[in-house]
C-alpha cells in the first residue's frame, strides 16, 4: 500500500474517532481572506516534502507530508484562532514575504529548500531559503515544522490504533518525546485519540496509562 493511500485510510480513521464539527464542511471550500503556504523540499530525507496551507479567516487548513515520488494529496486539519493570528502576525513582520531575502548566505549544510508564500486576491509574494537567522522567519518556520510533526504523530497513532495495537505505546512514546521538548504547537489536537486509547481495553495497559498521563498534562 503506497503512502498516499495509507494517508487516506488514516484520515478516515481519524474522522471516525473525532467528533464531527461544522468545520469539516469548511475544509472543502476556499475561505475568503489571505492564505500562507509553507513548503519544504528535501530530497533523500524522510519526508521529502512538507506543505501546509493556513487560511487567515478559517480554522480549516491542509497538510501534505510525503516522499516526492508518491501521489500528491492534501489532508484537512485545523489550526486554532490564536495560532493563526501568531502566524499572520509574523508574516506581517516579514512584509508578507515581499522582497524578503531570508537566507543566511553562508557555507552551511544543505537543510532543504523552505518557502513561505503569501496569497491575498491577486497579491502573491514568495521567498525561499535554506537557513535563516531572521528571528520572525525562524519562529514562523518553527511553528510550521511543529505542525507537520504534530500531524505525523496523529497519523502514526491513528494508524497503529487501526492496524497495530501493540505498537500504540511506541507511537505514544515518540509523541511524548516531542511534547516534552515543546515542539508541538497544539498538542491538544490529539486529545480525542488519547482519550480513545485510555478508554479502550483492547490496548495494552501501559499504552492506556501513558495516554491518560499525556491527556492530563495537555489539559493542565
Backbone torsions as a table, in degrees:
resi	resn	phi	psi	omega
1	UNK	NA	124.3	-178.6
2	UNK	-75.6	168.0	-172.6
3	UNK	-65.3	-37.0	-179.3
4	UNK	-62.4	-44.3	177.9
5	UNK	-63.6	-38.8	-179.7
6	UNK	-64.6	-38.2	179.2
7	UNK	-66.6	-35.5	176.3
8	UNK	-61.4	-43.6	179.2
9	UNK	-65.9	-38.7	179.4
10	UNK	-63.9	-43.3	179.8
11	UNK	-63.4	-37.3	177.3
12	UNK	-62.8	-40.0	178.5
13	UNK	-65.3	-41.9	178.0
14	UNK	-62.5	-42.0	-179.6
15	UNK	-61.4	-35.8	179.8
16	UNK	-72.7	-29.2	-176.2
17	UNK	-83.8	-35.2	-174.2
18	UNK	-87.1	152.5	178.2
19	UNK	-74.1	132.2	-177.7
20	UNK	-67.2	141.9	179.1
21	UNK	-133.3	164.8	177.6
22	UNK	-62.1	-18.5	-179.0
23	UNK	-66.4	-21.4	-176.6
24	UNK	-60.0	-41.3	179.8
25	UNK	-70.0	-31.7	-178.7
26	UNK	-64.7	-29.9	-176.6
27	UNK	-64.3	-16.7	-178.6
28	UNK	-89.4	-7.3	-179.0
29	UNK	-117.9	161.8	177.6
30	UNK	-95.7	112.8	-177.8
31	UNK	-68.1	156.8	172.9
32	UNK	-69.7	161.2	178.9
33	UNK	100.3	-178.4	-176.4
34	UNK	-76.9	162.5	173.4
35	UNK	-139.8	149.9	177.0
36	UNK	-121.5	133.0	177.4
37	UNK	-116.1	125.3	171.4
38	UNK	-104.1	134.7	-179.8
39	UNK	-139.1	133.2	173.5
40	UNK	-128.3	128.7	177.6
41	UNK	-122.5	122.4	-177.8
42	UNK	-143.4	93.9	-177.7
43	UNK	-62.4	146.0	178.9
44	UNK	70.5	12.2	172.8
45	UNK	-107.0	-177.3	176.9
46	UNK	-141.4	109.4	3.8
47	UNK	-83.3	159.0	178.8
48	UNK	-82.6	-27.4	-178.6
49	UNK	-130.9	132.6	170.8
50	UNK	-128.2	130.2	175.4
51	UNK	-140.3	128.6	179.1
52	UNK	-129.8	131.8	178.7
53	UNK	-118.4	123.5	-179.6
54	UNK	-119.0	133.7	-178.8
55	UNK	-102.3	139.8	-174.9
56	UNK	-64.5	-37.7	-171.0
57	UNK	-109.8	21.4	-179.4
58	UNK	-153.4	143.0	173.4
59	UNK	-67.6	-20.0	-175.8
60	UNK	-71.5	124.5	178.2
61	UNK	-132.8	175.3	175.9
62	UNK	-135.9	153.3	174.4
63	UNK	-136.4	153.9	176.0
64	UNK	-141.8	120.1	-177.5
65	UNK	-133.7	114.4	-174.0
66	UNK	-165.8	174.0	168.6
67	UNK	-82.3	154.8	-173.9
68	UNK	-66.2	-28.0	-178.4
69	UNK	-87.9	3.6	177.8
70	UNK	-90.2	159.8	-179.2
71	UNK	-64.3	133.8	178.0
72	UNK	-70.2	156.2	178.2
73	UNK	167.9	121.4	-179.3
74	UNK	-93.3	154.9	-177.5
75	UNK	-124.6	135.2	-179.9
76	UNK	-74.6	147.8	170.1
77	UNK	-153.4	-177.9	-175.5
78	UNK	-122.6	145.1	175.4
79	UNK	-125.6	130.5	-173.3
80	UNK	-68.2	162.5	178.8
81	UNK	-58.1	-44.9	-177.6
82	UNK	-63.0	-42.9	-179.2
83	UNK	-70.7	-38.4	176.4
84	UNK	-60.7	-41.8	178.6
85	UNK	-60.4	-41.7	178.7
86	UNK	-62.3	-44.0	-179.6
87	UNK	-61.4	-46.3	-176.5
88	UNK	-75.4	-28.0	173.4
89	UNK	-65.5	-42.8	178.1
90	UNK	-65.0	-39.1	177.2
91	UNK	-62.8	-38.1	178.3
92	UNK	-64.4	-39.3	176.2
93	UNK	-60.9	-30.0	179.7
94	UNK	-93.5	19.4	177.7
95	UNK	55.2	35.7	179.3
96	UNK	55.9	32.7	174.7
97	UNK	68.6	13.5	179.7
98	UNK	-76.5	124.1	-179.9
99	UNK	49.8	39.9	179.7
100	UNK	-102.6	116.7	174.0
101	UNK	-99.9	99.4	-173.2
102	UNK	-93.5	-13.0	-173.8
103	UNK	-70.4	146.0	-177.8
104	UNK	-73.8	-22.5	178.1
105	UNK	56.4	47.6	174.7
106	UNK	-128.9	161.8	179.3
107	UNK	-79.6	92.6	176.8
108	UNK	-129.4	170.2	-179.5
109	UNK	-60.5	146.2	176.3
110	UNK	-74.3	124.8	-175.2
111	UNK	-115.8	15.1	-178.9
112	UNK	96.7	149.5	178.3
113	UNK	-85.2	120.9	175.7
114	UNK	-106.5	150.1	176.2
115	UNK	-144.2	144.0	170.2
116	UNK	-114.6	133.5	-178.8
117	UNK	-129.9	130.0	178.3
118	UNK	-109.5	131.5	176.6
119	UNK	-134.1	127.4	175.8
120	UNK	-149.1	102.7	-173.3
121	UNK	62.9	-125.5	179.1
122	UNK	-90.0	-0.5	-179.3
123	UNK	-87.6	121.8	-179.5
124	UNK	-136.2	127.9	175.5
125	UNK	-134.0	144.2	-179.2
126	UNK	-146.1	143.0	175.3
127	UNK	-135.7	146.7	-177.9
128	UNK	-127.2	149.8	-179.6
129	UNK	-161.2	160.7	173.0
130	UNK	-95.0	-49.3	-179.1
131	UNK	-147.4	140.7	-177.4
132	UNK	-131.1	149.1	173.1
133	UNK	-108.4	0.8	178.1
134	UNK	-67.2	121.5	-174.5
135	UNK	-59.1	-43.9	-179.1
136	UNK	-66.6	-41.1	178.9
137	UNK	-66.6	-39.8	179.4
138	UNK	-64.8	-39.2	178.6
139	UNK	-68.3	-40.2	178.1
140	UNK	-64.7	-41.6	176.8
141	UNK	-60.6	-42.7	179.8
142	UNK	-61.4	-39.8	179.2
143	UNK	-63.7	-48.8	-177.1
144	UNK	-66.6	-42.3	178.3
145	UNK	-66.4	-33.2	175.2
146	UNK	-66.2	-40.4	176.6
147	UNK	-62.7	-39.4	178.8
148	UNK	-63.8	-45.2	178.9
149	UNK	-63.4	-38.6	178.9
150	UNK	-60.0	-44.2	179.8
151	UNK	-70.9	-33.4	175.1
152	UNK	-62.1	-41.2	177.7
153	UNK	-64.6	-44.4	179.6
154	UNK	-60.8	-42.8	179.1
155	UNK	-63.6	-44.7	-177.6
156	UNK	-64.8	-46.3	-179.5
157	UNK	-62.5	-44.8	179.6
158	UNK	-63.0	-39.3	179.7
159	UNK	-66.4	-42.0	177.9
160	UNK	-65.7	-38.7	178.1
161	UNK	-59.9	-34.7	-175.9
162	UNK	-85.7	-38.9	-169.8
163	UNK	-117.5	-16.1	-173.2
164	UNK	-151.2	75.1	-175.0
165	UNK	-61.4	-30.7	179.0
166	UNK	-69.9	-20.4	179.9
167	UNK	-90.4	1.5	-177.6
168	UNK	-63.4	-41.6	-177.0
169	UNK	-63.0	-39.1	177.5
170	UNK	-62.4	-41.8	177.6
171	UNK	-63.5	-38.7	177.9
172	UNK	-65.4	-37.0	178.0
173	UNK	-62.6	-40.6	178.1
174	UNK	-64.5	-42.9	176.8
175	UNK	-62.3	-43.9	-178.2
176	UNK	-62.3	-37.3	179.7
177	UNK	-61.0	-47.6	179.2
178	UNK	-69.9	-35.4	177.2
179	UNK	-62.8	-43.2	179.5
180	UNK	-62.2	-31.0	-179.1
181	UNK	-89.6	4.6	177.1
182	UNK	67.1	30.4	-175.7
183	UNK	-89.4	-9.7	-172.5
184	UNK	-107.8	117.4	-174.2
185	UNK	-64.0	-36.9	-176.5
186	UNK	-138.5	69.0	-178.1
187	UNK	-62.0	-18.9	178.5
188	UNK	-61.9	-17.8	178.1
189	UNK	-63.8	-21.0	-179.0
190	UNK	-94.0	1.3	-178.6
191	UNK	-57.4	-42.4	178.3
192	UNK	-58.7	-37.7	177.9
193	UNK	-66.9	-44.6	-179.4
194	UNK	-63.3	-42.4	179.0
195	UNK	-64.7	-37.2	178.2
196	UNK	-63.3	-44.4	179.9
197	UNK	-64.4	-45.9	-176.4
198	UNK	-60.2	-31.3	-175.3
199	UNK	-94.3	-3.6	-172.4
200	UNK	-106.1	111.7	-177.8
201	UNK	-68.5	-7.4	177.7
202	UNK	-72.2	-18.0	178.6
203	UNK	-91.7	152.1	-178.5
204	UNK	-63.7	150.3	-172.4
205	UNK	-62.3	-34.7	-179.3
206	UNK	-64.8	-34.9	176.9
207	UNK	-69.9	-40.0	178.9
208	UNK	-64.7	-41.4	178.3
209	UNK	-64.9	-43.0	179.3
210	UNK	-63.4	-39.4	178.1
211	UNK	-62.3	-44.0	178.8
212	UNK	-61.3	-45.0	-178.9
213	UNK	-63.3	-45.5	179.7
214	UNK	-64.0	-43.8	179.8
215	UNK	-61.5	-41.2	179.0
216	UNK	-64.0	-43.5	179.4
217	UNK	-64.5	-41.2	-179.5
218	UNK	-65.3	-42.1	-177.5
219	UNK	-68.0	-26.3	-178.1
220	UNK	-102.8	NA	NA
